[in-house]
Amino acid sequence: MKTSIRSKLLALLLIPVAAISIGVAFISYVQIRNTVEPIIFNLSQEIANQAAQVVDQWLIGLIKEVRAQAERNATRTMDWGNLKDYLSDRLRDRPEFEMFFLAYPDGTAPNIYRKAGSADIVSGATANIADRAYFQAIMQGKDSYALSNPVISKSTQQKIFVIAHEIKDMQGKKLGILGGTVLLDTISKLAAEIKIGKNGYGWIVDGAGQVVAHPNQDLVMKLNVLESGKAGFKGLEEAGKLMLSKKPGTARILRPDGEAEQLFFAPIPSSPGWVLGVAVPLSQLMERVFYLLRTVIIVFVALAGIIALLVLWVSGLIVRPIRQTAAIAKDLAEGAGDLTIRLGVNSQDELGEMSERFDTFLDHLESLVQNIRQAVRKLKQIGEDLASNMTETSAAVTEIAANIESVKNQVVNQSAGVTETLATVEQINRNIESFNRLIESQAASITQASSAIEEMVANIRSVHSTVERNKENIEHLLSASGVGKDRLRGLVDFVQKISSASEGMIEANRVIMNIAQQTNLLSMNAAIEAAHAGEAGAGFSVVAQEIRKLAENAGDQAKAISRVLNDVRKLITEAVSYAQDAESKYEEVLGGVTKVRDQEQEIRNAMEEQSAGSSQVLQAIQQINEITSEIKNGSSEILLGSKTILEEMHRLSDITRQINQSSQEMAAGAAQINTAVAHVRDTSEVSRETIESVDALVGRFKVREE
């Protein structure tokens, strides 16, 4: 599929522009966010701080109003009848208050309040507020005024907070309290007017984390920020802990509906630990950042469109001359071959240079055609000379073929010798492999014998443990034997040593069998003596029976070992047949049994001798096993060497075969060359005709006269 230059230019320019636009947009977003976000956060925090001051000043104004009424001389009379009308007028003038009340020292509090939804001032039911914290704080403490946390009014059942101030006579004695209540709805409206952006809103929590003011009245006095996770808020519990630390700050929270908000908060100084928070939807807070980012993207998209239009215009200027050049080149390729035509594009840019180079190419092509015409004439003369030389070449090729035939015969003789040598090496390799298998079989037999001896030694040790538990009747068995060996001298010495060792093992097995027989006789004598001793020898009779069983078991094991050793000797004999010059020496194992001092001592000594003899036999088997392993390793090395020789012989045979094939191919090639020479003579005439045809084709091109 062909791709136009215009498409390539568009791709080469627009793709980098798109990549750069994306990169610049991302970097711009990061830079704008890193620059603008702190500014927005700082300004928002400052708004929250100022809003907290506004609410504080509002509360201070309410406190001053209550203080002013409490310090009036008329109020000090504590005559509710006289105060009622005046306070009613003040309640009409101060719509922030819902109620004014006068509290006596016993907590009795007559009051007037504004009816909900109207401007009417009515008297409320007298309540007792002695249990209220603000009442106790003023009457029993040193505080002159108090601002309570939200409560439910006892008179109106409304959600309120109370501003109360002490009433003192001229001597400073506390006479009671004058208080005013403010609806939480009033402070909620005040907080709602504090906004950052279009959808931001203010809200207030008290010192315990309970919501005091909020645009959503369902949350007022029902939501505690320290337990907001139960209501579906995320991050608000952590933010609540920061808010109650009485320090300004900010936090990110997630509302139950999934909308993320940035919360800015500041404490209200004159309140009992209240904190004002201003929540702003995060999308709105970062709206300016996203607006700048969208502007950057739009600018780069517009830039990409302008670049695309420029590319289309510039590519049109470039492609038109190129198409003209292609049309002329096509006429030259498909027309009559007029090499006198030139493009003649006159410009000082790359297209002009390309036109000049193409005209130069036509000049060279015209010169080439002229040279071909001259070459054709020379080829005619060369063809005639070639025909005369082919006769001489044919005679030389015939002589070469005779020499190749002589070399071929010599190679055939060499191939027969290599084949015979290869057969001999293969036979040697098979013999070595057979010897290696015998060694492996011998190693397996020795392993079997070693297992049998180990089992016998285990049985002897079991009985020996029984004898040890009866030390007062039996003493330790004493054995003494030795095994000697010499270092192996080559593979043949190892095989001879195995033969000597096997003879020694058979002799040792006979000794074990003799010891077992003697032990059996001793046990019989012990049983007879025990019978003579009567009940006093009953315990010794049991030991004698165990010893007799051990002797019988040892005899059976010795017979099994004898059979295994005979099999081993047969294998060694077969191995010696492959290693006739092997020499070995194996020191005979001698053992002796000391005389029995008494029957108990004799039995114990016999067991010790049998245990020692079995251990020596096991050691001898292990030594034979080690020797066999060394023989096996040496045999493996010889087998590896023989395989290497065999591989080299196969390689030599292959090379000889290849030489033979090559000589045959050379002979066949010589014959083919001879045939080819004859064919060349025949085709020389065809070449002459072809040259004439080429001359006619070249003549089709129109060139300037030489």
C-alpha positions as CSV (number, residue, x, y, z in Angstrom):
1,M,0.0,0.0,0.0
2,K,1.4,3.3,-1.2
3,T,1.5,6.3,1.2
4,S,1.5,9.8,-0.2
5,I,4.1,12.4,0.8
6,R,1.2,14.6,2.1
7,S,0.1,11.8,4.5
8,K,3.6,11.3,5.7
9,L,4.1,15.0,6.4
10,L,0.8,15.1,8.3
11,A,1.8,12.1,10.4
12,L,5.3,13.4,11.0
13,L,4.1,16.8,12.2
14,L,0.8,16.1,13.8
15,I,1.9,13.1,15.9
16,P,4.7,15.1,17.6
17,V,2.4,18.1,18.0
18,A,-0.2,15.8,19.7
19,A,2.4,14.3,21.9
20,I,3.8,17.7,22.9
21,S,0.3,19.0,23.5
22,I,-0.5,16.1,25.8
23,G,2.8,16.6,27.6
24,V,2.4,20.4,27.9
25,A,-1.2,19.9,29.1
26,F,-0.1,17.5,31.8
27,I,2.8,19.7,32.9
28,S,0.5,22.7,32.8
29,Y,-2.0,20.9,34.9
30,V,0.6,19.9,37.5
31,Q,2.2,23.4,37.5
32,I,-1.1,25.2,37.7
33,R,-2.3,22.9,40.4
34,N,0.9,23.2,42.4
35,T,0.8,27.0,42.0
36,V,-3.0,27.7,42.2
37,E,-4.1,25.1,44.7
38,P,-2.0,26.4,47.6
39,I,-3.3,29.9,46.9
40,I,-6.9,28.7,46.7
41,F,-6.4,26.8,50.0
42,N,-4.8,29.7,51.7
43,L,-7.5,32.1,50.6
44,S,-10.2,29.6,51.6
45,Q,-8.6,29.1,55.0
46,E,-8.5,32.9,55.4
47,I,-12.2,33.1,54.5
48,A,-13.0,30.4,57.1
49,N,-10.9,32.3,59.7
50,Q,-12.7,35.6,59.0
51,A,-16.1,33.9,59.0
52,A,-15.2,32.5,62.5
53,Q,-14.5,36.0,63.6
54,V,-17.8,37.2,62.1
55,V,-19.7,34.5,64.1
56,D,-17.6,35.4,67.1
57,Q,-18.5,39.0,66.9
58,W,-22.2,38.1,66.4
59,L,-22.1,36.0,69.6
60,I,-20.3,38.8,71.4
61,G,-23.0,41.2,70.4
62,L,-25.7,38.8,71.8
63,I,-23.7,38.4,75.0
64,K,-23.4,42.2,75.4
65,E,-27.2,42.5,74.9
66,V,-27.9,40.0,77.7
67,R,-25.2,41.7,79.9
68,A,-26.8,45.1,79.3
69,Q,-30.2,43.9,80.4
70,A,-28.8,42.0,83.4
71,E,-27.0,45.1,84.7
72,R,-30.1,47.4,84.6
73,N,-31.3,48.6,88.0
74,A,-34.8,47.4,87.1
75,T,-33.5,43.9,86.5
76,R,-31.9,43.9,90.0
77,T,-35.3,44.2,91.5
78,M,-36.0,40.6,90.3
79,D,-39.6,41.7,89.8
80,W,-40.8,39.7,86.8
81,G,-44.0,41.6,86.5
82,N,-42.1,44.9,85.9
83,L,-39.5,43.3,83.6
84,K,-41.9,41.4,81.4
85,D,-43.1,44.3,79.3
86,Y,-39.7,45.8,78.8
87,L,-38.2,42.5,77.8
88,S,-41.1,41.9,75.4
89,D,-40.1,45.2,73.6
90,R,-36.5,44.2,73.5
91,L,-37.4,40.8,72.1
92,R,-39.3,42.6,69.3
93,D,-36.3,44.7,68.6
94,R,-33.8,41.8,68.6
95,P,-35.1,39.1,66.3
96,E,-32.0,37.1,66.9
97,F,-33.4,36.0,70.3
98,E,-36.2,33.5,70.6
99,M,-36.8,34.0,74.4
100,F,-35.9,36.1,77.4
101,F,-36.2,34.6,80.9
102,L,-35.4,35.5,84.5
103,A,-34.1,32.7,86.7
104,Y,-34.2,32.8,90.5
105,P,-31.7,31.1,92.7
106,D,-33.9,28.0,93.1
107,G,-33.9,27.6,89.2
108,T,-37.5,28.9,88.7
109,A,-37.5,30.7,85.4
110,P,-40.5,32.7,84.1
111,N,-40.1,33.6,80.5
112,I,-41.5,35.3,77.3
113,Y,-40.9,34.0,73.8
114,R,-41.7,34.7,70.2
115,K,-44.2,32.3,68.7
116,A,-42.9,30.3,65.9
117,G,-43.9,31.7,62.5
118,S,-45.2,35.0,63.9
119,A,-44.2,38.2,65.6
120,D,-46.4,37.6,68.7
121,I,-44.6,37.7,72.0
122,V,-46.3,35.4,74.6
123,S,-45.5,34.2,78.1
124,G,-44.2,30.7,78.4
125,A,-44.7,28.1,81.0
126,T,-42.5,28.6,84.0
127,A,-39.6,26.1,83.9
128,N,-37.0,25.0,86.3
129,I,-33.5,25.2,85.0
130,A,-31.6,24.3,88.1
131,D,-30.2,21.3,86.4
132,R,-28.8,23.2,83.5
133,A,-25.0,23.4,83.3
134,Y,-24.9,27.1,82.5
135,F,-27.1,27.9,85.5
136,Q,-24.8,25.9,87.8
137,A,-21.7,27.4,86.3
138,I,-23.0,31.0,87.1
139,M,-24.7,30.5,90.4
140,Q,-22.1,28.1,91.9
141,G,-19.0,29.2,90.1
142,K,-17.1,32.3,89.4
143,D,-18.3,32.8,85.8
144,S,-20.4,36.0,85.2
145,Y,-21.9,34.7,82.0
146,A,-22.3,31.5,80.1
147,L,-22.9,30.4,76.5
148,S,-24.4,26.9,76.6
149,N,-24.1,24.0,74.1
150,P,-27.3,23.2,72.2
151,V,-30.2,22.0,74.3
152,I,-33.9,21.4,73.8
153,S,-35.9,24.2,75.3
154,K,-38.1,23.1,78.3
155,S,-40.7,25.8,77.4
156,T,-40.9,25.7,73.6
157,Q,-39.2,22.3,72.8
158,Q,-37.1,24.0,70.2
159,K,-33.4,23.4,69.5
160,I,-31.6,26.4,71.1
161,F,-28.5,27.6,72.8
162,V,-28.6,29.9,75.8
163,I,-26.8,33.1,76.7
164,A,-27.1,33.8,80.4
165,H,-25.6,36.5,82.6
166,E,-25.6,36.9,86.4
167,I,-27.7,39.5,88.2
168,K,-26.0,41.1,91.2
169,D,-27.1,43.7,93.7
170,M,-25.1,46.8,94.5
171,Q,-23.1,44.8,97.1
172,G,-22.2,42.1,94.6
173,K,-24.5,39.4,95.8
174,K,-25.8,37.1,93.1
175,L,-29.6,37.5,92.9
176,G,-30.2,35.3,89.8
177,I,-29.8,35.0,86.1
178,L,-31.1,36.8,83.1
179,G,-30.9,34.8,79.9
180,G,-31.8,34.8,76.3
181,T,-32.2,31.8,73.9
182,V,-31.3,31.7,70.3
183,L,-32.7,29.1,67.8
184,L,-30.2,26.9,66.2
185,D,-32.0,27.6,63.0
186,T,-30.9,31.2,63.4
187,I,-27.2,30.4,63.6
188,S,-27.6,27.8,60.9
189,K,-28.9,30.5,58.6
190,L,-25.9,32.7,59.6
191,A,-23.5,29.9,58.9
192,A,-25.2,29.1,55.5
193,E,-24.5,32.6,54.4
194,I,-20.8,31.9,54.7
195,K,-19.8,30.5,51.3
196,I,-16.8,29.8,49.2
197,G,-17.8,29.6,45.5
198,K,-21.3,28.8,44.4
199,N,-22.0,25.6,46.4
200,G,-19.9,26.1,49.5
201,Y,-21.6,26.2,52.8
202,G,-20.8,26.9,56.5
203,W,-21.6,24.7,59.5
204,I,-20.7,24.7,63.2
205,V,-19.9,22.0,65.7
206,D,-19.7,22.3,69.5
207,G,-16.8,21.3,71.8
208,A,-18.1,17.7,71.9
209,G,-18.2,17.3,68.1
210,Q,-22.0,17.7,67.8
211,V,-23.3,19.6,64.8
212,V,-24.8,22.9,66.0
213,A,-25.6,24.6,62.7
214,H,-25.9,23.1,59.2
215,P,-27.9,23.8,56.1
216,N,-29.3,20.3,56.4
217,Q,-31.4,20.5,59.6
218,D,-31.6,16.7,59.7
219,L,-28.0,16.7,60.9
220,V,-28.4,19.4,63.6
221,M,-27.9,17.8,67.1
222,K,-28.0,14.4,65.4
223,L,-24.6,14.0,63.8
224,N,-21.4,13.9,65.8
225,V,-18.3,14.3,63.6
226,L,-16.4,11.9,65.8
227,E,-18.9,9.2,64.9
228,S,-19.7,10.3,61.4
229,G,-18.4,7.1,59.8
230,K,-21.7,5.4,60.9
231,A,-23.6,8.0,58.8
232,G,-21.6,7.2,55.7
233,F,-19.1,10.1,55.8
234,K,-15.5,9.2,55.1
235,G,-12.6,11.2,56.5
236,L,-14.8,13.4,58.7
237,E,-13.9,11.6,61.9
238,E,-10.2,12.4,61.4
239,A,-11.2,15.9,60.4
240,G,-13.4,16.2,63.5
241,K,-10.4,15.4,65.7
242,L,-8.4,18.2,64.1
243,M,-11.4,20.6,64.5
244,L,-11.7,19.9,68.2
245,S,-7.9,20.6,68.6
246,K,-9.0,24.3,68.5
247,K,-6.6,25.1,65.7
248,P,-7.4,26.3,62.1
249,G,-6.9,23.7,59.4
250,T,-8.2,21.9,56.4
251,A,-9.1,18.3,55.5
252,R,-10.7,16.4,52.7
253,I,-13.9,14.5,53.3
254,L,-16.3,12.3,51.3
255,R,-20.0,12.8,51.8
256,P,-22.4,9.8,51.8
257,D,-23.6,10.7,48.3
258,G,-20.0,10.2,47.1
259,E,-19.1,13.9,46.5
260,A,-15.7,15.0,47.7
261,E,-15.4,18.2,49.7
262,Q,-12.5,20.2,51.0
263,L,-13.2,21.4,54.6
264,F,-11.7,24.6,56.0
265,F,-12.3,25.2,59.7
266,A,-11.4,27.7,62.4
267,P,-12.3,28.0,66.2
268,I,-14.9,30.5,67.4
269,P,-13.0,32.2,70.4
270,S,-16.0,33.4,72.4
271,S,-17.8,30.1,72.2
272,P,-17.4,27.0,74.5
273,G,-15.1,25.2,72.1
274,W,-17.3,25.7,69.0
275,V,-15.6,25.4,65.5
276,L,-16.8,26.9,62.3
277,G,-16.3,24.8,59.2
278,V,-16.7,25.8,55.5
279,A,-17.2,22.9,53.1
280,V,-16.5,23.4,49.4
281,P,-17.1,20.7,46.7
282,L,-13.6,19.7,45.4
283,S,-14.7,20.0,41.8
284,Q,-15.8,23.6,42.4
285,L,-12.7,24.4,44.3
286,M,-10.5,23.2,41.4
287,E,-12.8,24.6,38.8
288,R,-10.4,27.4,37.9
289,V,-7.6,25.0,37.5
290,F,-9.7,22.8,35.2
291,Y,-10.7,25.9,33.2
292,L,-7.1,26.9,32.6
293,L,-6.3,23.3,31.6
294,R,-9.2,23.2,29.2
295,T,-8.0,26.5,27.7
296,V,-4.5,25.1,27.2
297,I,-6.0,22.0,25.5
298,I,-8.2,24.1,23.2
299,V,-5.2,26.3,22.2
300,F,-3.1,23.3,21.3
301,V,-6.0,21.7,19.4
302,A,-6.3,24.9,17.4
303,L,-2.6,25.0,16.9
304,A,-2.7,21.4,15.6
305,G,-5.5,22.3,13.1
306,I,-3.5,25.3,11.9
307,I,-0.4,23.1,11.4
308,A,-2.5,20.6,9.5
309,L,-3.7,23.3,7.1
310,L,-0.1,24.6,6.6
311,V,1.1,21.0,5.9
312,L,-1.6,20.5,3.3
313,W,-0.7,23.8,1.6
314,V,3.0,23.2,1.7
315,S,2.7,19.6,0.6
316,G,0.7,20.8,-2.4
317,L,3.6,23.0,-3.4
318,I,6.0,20.1,-3.0
319,V,3.9,17.3,-4.5
320,R,3.0,19.0,-7.8
321,P,6.6,19.2,-9.2
322,I,7.2,15.7,-8.0
323,R,4.2,14.4,-9.9
324,Q,5.4,16.2,-13.0
325,T,8.8,14.5,-12.6
326,A,7.1,11.1,-12.1
327,A,5.0,11.6,-15.3
328,I,8.1,12.4,-17.4
329,A,9.9,9.3,-15.9
330,K,7.0,7.1,-16.8
331,D,7.1,8.4,-20.4
332,L,10.8,7.5,-20.5
333,A,10.1,4.0,-19.1
334,E,7.2,3.2,-21.4
335,G,7.8,5.3,-24.5
336,A,10.2,5.0,-27.3
337,G,13.2,5.6,-25.1
338,D,14.0,9.2,-26.2
339,L,17.0,10.0,-24.0
340,T,17.3,13.5,-25.4
341,I,14.3,14.7,-23.2
342,R,15.1,16.8,-20.1
343,L,12.9,18.0,-17.2
344,G,14.1,21.6,-17.2
345,V,12.6,22.5,-13.8
346,N,14.2,25.8,-12.8
347,S,14.0,26.6,-9.1
348,Q,16.5,27.2,-6.3
349,D,15.1,24.6,-3.8
350,E,15.3,20.9,-3.3
351,L,12.9,20.2,-6.3
352,G,15.2,22.2,-8.6
353,E,18.2,20.2,-7.3
354,M,16.2,16.9,-7.9
355,S,15.4,18.0,-11.4
356,E,19.0,18.8,-12.1
357,R,20.1,15.4,-10.7
358,F,17.5,13.6,-12.8
359,D,18.7,15.4,-16.0
360,T,22.2,14.3,-15.0
361,F,20.9,10.8,-14.7
362,L,19.5,11.0,-18.3
363,D,22.9,12.2,-19.5
364,H,24.6,9.2,-17.9
365,L,21.9,6.9,-19.2
366,E,22.5,8.3,-22.7
367,S,26.2,7.8,-22.4
368,L,25.6,4.3,-21.1
369,V,23.5,3.3,-24.1
370,Q,26.2,4.6,-26.4
371,N,28.8,2.6,-24.5
372,I,26.6,-0.5,-24.7
373,R,26.5,-0.2,-28.5
374,Q,30.3,-0.1,-28.6
375,A,30.4,-3.1,-26.2
376,V,28.1,-5.1,-28.4
377,R,30.4,-4.7,-31.3
378,K,33.4,-5.8,-29.2
379,L,31.3,-8.8,-27.9
380,K,30.9,-10.0,-31.5
381,Q,34.6,-10.2,-31.9
382,I,35.1,-11.9,-28.5
383,G,32.5,-14.5,-29.4
384,E,34.5,-15.5,-32.4
385,D,37.7,-15.8,-30.3
386,L,35.8,-17.8,-27.7
387,A,34.8,-20.4,-30.2
388,S,38.4,-21.0,-31.3
389,N,39.6,-21.3,-27.7
390,M,37.0,-23.9,-26.7
391,T,38.7,-26.7,-28.7
392,E,42.0,-26.2,-26.7
393,T,40.0,-26.2,-23.4
394,S,38.3,-29.5,-24.2
395,A,41.7,-31.3,-24.5
396,A,42.9,-29.9,-21.1
397,V,39.7,-31.0,-19.4
398,T,40.1,-34.6,-20.7
399,E,43.6,-34.8,-19.1
400,I,42.2,-33.4,-15.8
401,A,39.5,-36.1,-15.8
402,A,42.2,-38.9,-16.0
403,N,44.0,-37.5,-13.0
404,I,40.9,-37.3,-10.9
405,E,40.1,-41.0,-11.7
406,S,43.5,-42.0,-10.3
407,V,42.9,-40.0,-7.0
408,K,39.5,-41.7,-6.7
409,N,41.0,-45.2,-6.7
410,Q,43.4,-44.2,-3.9
411,V,40.6,-42.8,-1.8
412,V,38.6,-46.1,-2.2
413,N,41.6,-48.1,-0.8
414,Q,41.9,-45.7,2.2
415,S,38.2,-46.0,2.9
416,A,38.4,-49.8,3.2
417,G,41.3,-49.5,5.8
418,V,39.3,-46.9,7.9
419,T,36.2,-49.1,7.9
420,E,38.2,-52.1,9.2
421,T,39.8,-50.0,12.0
422,L,36.4,-48.6,13.0
423,A,35.0,-52.1,13.4
424,T,37.9,-53.0,15.6
425,V,37.4,-49.9,17.8
426,E,33.7,-50.7,18.1
427,Q,34.5,-54.3,19.4
428,I,36.9,-52.8,22.0
429,N,34.2,-50.4,23.1
430,R,31.7,-53.2,23.5
431,N,34.2,-55.3,25.7
432,I,34.7,-52.3,27.9
433,E,31.0,-51.7,28.3
434,S,30.5,-55.4,29.2
435,F,33.3,-55.1,31.8
436,N,31.6,-51.9,33.2
437,R,28.3,-53.8,33.6
438,L,30.1,-56.6,35.5
439,I,31.6,-54.0,37.9
440,E,28.1,-52.5,38.5
441,S,26.7,-56.0,39.2
442,Q,29.5,-56.7,41.6
443,A,28.8,-53.4,43.4
444,A,25.1,-54.4,43.8
445,S,26.1,-57.8,45.2
446,I,28.5,-56.1,47.7
447,T,25.7,-53.7,48.7
448,Q,23.4,-56.7,49.3
449,A,26.1,-58.4,51.5
450,S,26.6,-55.2,53.4
451,S,22.9,-55.0,54.2
452,A,22.8,-58.5,55.4
453,I,25.8,-57.9,57.7
454,E,24.3,-54.7,59.0
455,E,21.1,-56.6,59.8
456,M,23.2,-59.3,61.6
457,V,25.1,-56.6,63.5
458,A,21.8,-55.0,64.5
459,N,20.6,-58.4,65.9
460,I,23.9,-58.9,67.8
461,R,23.6,-55.4,69.3
462,S,20.0,-56.2,70.4
463,V,21.1,-59.3,72.2
464,H,24.1,-57.5,73.6
465,S,21.8,-54.9,75.1
466,T,19.9,-57.7,76.8
467,V,23.1,-59.1,78.2
468,E,24.1,-55.6,79.4
469,R,20.9,-55.3,81.4
470,N,22.0,-58.5,83.2
471,K,25.5,-57.4,83.9
472,E,25.7,-59.5,87.0
473,N,25.5,-62.6,84.8
474,I,27.1,-61.5,81.5
475,E,30.1,-59.3,80.7
476,H,30.9,-57.4,77.5
477,L,31.8,-59.3,74.4
478,L,35.4,-58.8,73.3
479,S,36.4,-58.9,69.6
480,A,39.6,-58.3,67.9
481,S,40.2,-58.4,64.2
482,G,41.8,-56.3,61.6
483,V,41.7,-55.6,57.9
484,G,44.6,-54.3,55.9
485,K,44.6,-52.9,52.4
486,D,47.1,-51.3,50.1
487,R,46.5,-48.5,47.7
488,L,45.4,-49.6,44.3
489,R,47.8,-49.5,41.4
490,G,45.6,-49.0,38.4
491,L,42.4,-50.7,37.4
492,V,43.9,-54.3,37.4
493,D,45.2,-53.9,41.0
494,F,41.7,-53.0,42.2
495,V,40.2,-56.1,40.7
496,Q,42.9,-58.4,42.3
497,K,42.3,-56.7,45.6
498,I,38.6,-57.5,45.4
499,S,39.4,-61.2,44.8
500,S,41.7,-61.3,47.9
501,A,39.2,-59.4,50.0
502,S,36.4,-61.8,49.0
503,E,38.5,-64.8,50.2
504,G,39.1,-63.0,53.5
505,M,35.4,-62.4,53.8
506,I,34.6,-66.1,53.3
507,E,37.2,-67.0,56.0
508,A,35.8,-64.4,58.3
509,N,32.3,-65.8,57.7
510,R,33.6,-69.2,58.7
511,V,35.0,-67.7,61.9
512,I,31.6,-66.1,62.6
513,M,29.9,-69.5,61.9
514,N,32.4,-71.2,64.3
515,I,31.7,-68.5,66.9
516,A,28.0,-69.0,66.5
517,Q,28.5,-72.8,66.9
518,Q,30.7,-72.2,70.0
519,T,28.1,-69.8,71.4
520,N,25.4,-72.4,70.8
521,L,27.5,-75.0,72.7
522,L,28.1,-72.5,75.5
523,S,24.4,-71.8,75.7
524,M,23.6,-75.5,75.9
525,N,26.2,-75.9,78.7
526,A,24.7,-72.8,80.4
527,A,21.2,-74.3,80.1
528,I,22.5,-77.6,81.6
529,E,24.1,-75.8,84.5
530,A,21.0,-73.7,85.0
531,A,19.0,-77.0,85.2
532,H,21.4,-78.3,87.8
533,A,21.0,-75.1,89.8
534,G,17.3,-75.4,89.9
535,E,15.3,-72.3,90.7
536,A,18.4,-70.3,91.4
537,G,19.4,-70.7,87.8
538,A,16.0,-69.9,86.3
539,G,17.0,-66.4,85.3
540,F,20.3,-67.6,83.8
541,S,18.3,-70.3,81.8
542,V,16.3,-67.5,80.1
543,V,19.6,-65.7,79.2
544,A,21.0,-69.0,77.8
545,Q,17.9,-69.5,75.6
546,E,18.3,-65.9,74.2
547,I,21.9,-66.6,73.5
548,R,21.1,-69.8,71.8
549,K,18.5,-68.0,69.6
550,L,21.2,-65.4,68.9
551,A,23.7,-68.1,67.9
552,E,21.1,-69.7,65.6
553,N,20.3,-66.3,64.1
554,A,24.0,-65.6,63.7
555,G,24.4,-68.9,62.0
556,D,21.6,-68.2,59.5
557,Q,23.0,-64.8,58.8
558,A,26.4,-66.3,58.3
559,K,25.0,-68.8,55.8
560,A,23.2,-65.9,54.0
561,I,26.5,-64.0,53.9
562,S,28.3,-67.1,52.6
563,R,25.8,-67.3,49.7
564,V,26.2,-63.7,48.9
565,L,30.0,-63.9,49.2
566,N,30.0,-66.9,46.8
567,D,28.0,-64.9,44.3
568,V,30.5,-62.0,44.8
569,R,33.4,-64.4,44.2
570,K,31.8,-65.6,41.0
571,L,31.4,-62.0,39.8
572,I,35.0,-61.2,40.8
573,T,36.2,-64.4,38.9
574,E,34.4,-63.1,35.8
575,A,36.0,-59.7,36.3
576,V,39.5,-61.3,36.7
577,S,38.9,-63.0,33.3
578,Y,38.9,-59.5,31.8
579,A,41.9,-58.4,33.9
580,Q,44.3,-61.3,33.8
581,D,47.3,-59.3,35.1
582,A,45.5,-58.2,38.3
583,E,47.2,-58.7,41.6
584,S,45.7,-58.4,45.0
585,K,46.4,-58.9,48.5
586,Y,44.0,-59.2,51.2
587,E,45.0,-59.8,54.8
588,E,43.1,-62.6,56.5
589,V,40.9,-61.7,59.3
590,L,41.9,-63.6,62.4
591,G,39.8,-63.7,65.5
592,G,40.1,-65.4,68.7
593,V,38.0,-65.9,71.7
594,T,39.5,-65.8,75.2
595,K,38.8,-68.6,77.6
596,V,35.7,-68.4,79.7
597,R,36.5,-67.6,83.4
598,D,33.0,-68.7,84.3
599,Q,29.9,-69.4,82.4
600,E,28.6,-65.8,82.6
601,Q,32.0,-64.4,81.5
602,E,32.3,-67.0,78.7
603,I,28.9,-66.0,77.3
604,R,29.6,-62.3,77.5
605,N,33.0,-62.7,75.9
606,A,31.5,-64.8,73.2
607,M,29.0,-62.1,72.4
608,E,31.6,-59.4,72.4
609,E,33.8,-61.4,70.0
610,Q,30.9,-62.0,67.7
611,S,29.9,-58.3,67.7
612,A,33.5,-57.3,67.0
613,G,33.8,-59.9,64.2
614,S,30.6,-58.7,62.6
615,S,31.8,-55.0,62.7
616,Q,35.1,-56.0,61.1
617,V,33.3,-57.9,58.4
618,L,31.0,-54.9,57.8
619,Q,34.1,-52.6,57.7
620,A,35.7,-55.0,55.2
621,I,32.5,-55.0,53.1
622,Q,32.6,-51.1,53.1
623,Q,36.3,-51.2,52.0
624,I,35.4,-53.6,49.2
625,N,32.5,-51.3,48.3
626,E,35.0,-48.3,48.2
627,I,37.4,-50.3,46.0
628,T,34.6,-51.3,43.7
629,S,33.5,-47.6,43.4
630,E,37.1,-46.7,42.5
631,I,37.2,-49.5,39.9
632,K,33.8,-48.4,38.6
633,N,35.1,-44.8,38.3
634,G,38.2,-46.0,36.4
635,S,36.1,-48.2,34.2
636,S,33.9,-45.2,33.4
637,E,36.9,-43.1,32.5
638,I,38.2,-45.8,30.1
639,L,34.7,-46.2,28.7
640,L,34.5,-42.5,28.1
641,G,37.9,-42.5,26.4
642,S,36.9,-45.4,24.2
643,K,33.8,-43.6,23.2
644,T,35.8,-40.5,22.3
645,I,38.1,-42.7,20.1
646,L,35.0,-44.3,18.6
647,E,33.6,-40.9,17.8
648,E,36.9,-39.8,16.2
649,M,36.9,-43.0,14.1
650,H,33.4,-42.3,13.0
651,R,34.4,-38.7,12.1
652,L,37.4,-40.1,10.2
653,S,35.2,-42.5,8.4
654,D,32.7,-39.7,7.5
655,I,35.6,-37.6,6.2
656,T,36.9,-40.5,4.1
657,R,33.4,-41.0,2.7
658,Q,33.1,-37.3,1.9
659,I,36.5,-37.4,0.2
660,N,35.4,-40.4,-1.8
661,Q,32.1,-38.7,-2.7
662,S,34.0,-35.5,-3.6
663,S,36.4,-37.4,-5.9
664,Q,33.4,-39.0,-7.6
665,E,31.8,-35.6,-7.9
666,M,35.1,-34.2,-9.3
667,A,35.2,-37.0,-11.9
668,A,31.6,-36.3,-12.8
669,G,32.3,-32.6,-12.8
670,A,35.2,-33.1,-15.2
671,A,32.9,-35.0,-17.5
672,Q,30.3,-32.2,-17.2
673,I,33.0,-29.6,-17.9
674,N,34.0,-31.5,-21.1
675,T,30.3,-31.6,-22.0
676,A,30.0,-27.9,-21.1
677,V,32.9,-27.0,-23.4
678,A,31.2,-28.7,-26.2
679,H,28.0,-26.9,-25.3
680,V,29.8,-23.6,-25.1
681,R,31.0,-24.1,-28.7
682,D,27.4,-24.8,-29.6
683,T,26.1,-21.7,-27.8
684,S,28.7,-19.4,-29.1
685,E,26.6,-19.1,-32.2
686,V,23.5,-18.4,-30.1
687,S,25.5,-15.7,-28.2
688,R,26.4,-14.1,-31.5
689,E,22.7,-14.0,-32.4
690,T,21.8,-12.7,-28.9
691,I,24.4,-9.9,-29.2
692,E,22.9,-8.9,-32.5
693,S,19.4,-8.8,-30.7
694,V,20.8,-6.6,-27.9
695,D,22.3,-4.3,-30.5
696,A,18.8,-4.0,-32.1
697,L,17.2,-3.2,-28.6
698,V,19.8,-0.6,-27.8
699,G,19.2,1.0,-31.1
700,R,15.6,1.7,-30.0
701,F,16.9,4.4,-27.7
702,K,17.2,7.8,-29.3
703,V,20.5,9.5,-28.4
704,R,22.5,12.4,-29.8
705,E,25.0,11.7,-32.5
706,E,28.4,10.6,-31.2
